[in-house]
Amino acid sequence: MSASLAEKVMIGFRIKASGEKILPQWVEAFRDLPVANISDCMARMTAGGADLRAFYKGPRMVGPALTVKTRPGDNLVVHKALDVAEPGDILVVDAGGDLTNALVGELMIAHAIHRKLGGLVISGAIRDSAELLAGSFPVFALGVTHRGPFRDGPGEVNVPIALHGMVISPGDLVCGDADGVVSVARHEVEEVHALALKRNNDEVKLMAQINAGTSDRRWVDELLIRNGCSIE
């Protein structure tokens, strides 16, 4: 086989070494911030899709992304990703959004827990949903099916992927809660954190005003009038 042909064969079927990832200090800094606040501070333009839902009962998911791109219906490289992931990593799997076959179930999640991973996000289907829903390990998926996966490949580990237009590079920050999943690029975490923290603090103050009956609602009429609305 020629060198050029060998290179072509590797494209789409390769396990790349992990590189830089978000620093642990930022993982902890984002842990108490709601996904909605983070998303709002990113111009409401970044999301993993409204159908990406939580299948667990537990705390907020925060950690560095270990990215996986796999052929729909096939989980061979997902198994490999479980073996190379480091404690705290979030497996983020682009499975093409296909729900025909479940790529992850109770046994693989048990392996992820044993390896102390931070969670799993899959643009695809899971199974053993009752067991996962009863657990505390963060799992996000598009749906559920009892049909199992194939294990032939191809697929890639530690390459840029996209979920519903949300681009995720290996090592980026991934956050998830009951509202869904959002990713923050490594080079933007400081700016996004400052904005999201301020927004969260402002909302805490506003909630206190609402509960005390002292919130100022004049902004509603002001905004309506500014936008040309007639109020009779």
Buried (B, 14 or more C-beta within 10 A) or exposed (E): EEEEEEEEEEEEEBBEEBEEBBBEEBBEBBEEBBBBBBBBBBEEEBBBBEEBBBBBEEEBBBBBBBBBBBBBBBBBBBBBBBEBBBEBBBBBBBBBBBBEBBBBBBEBBBBBEEBEBBBBBBBBBBBBBEBBEEBEBBBBBBBBBEEEBEEEBBBBBBBBBBBBEBEBBBBBBBBBBEBBBBBBBBEEBEEBBEBBBEBBEEBEEEEEEEEEEEEEEEEEEEEEEEEEEEEE
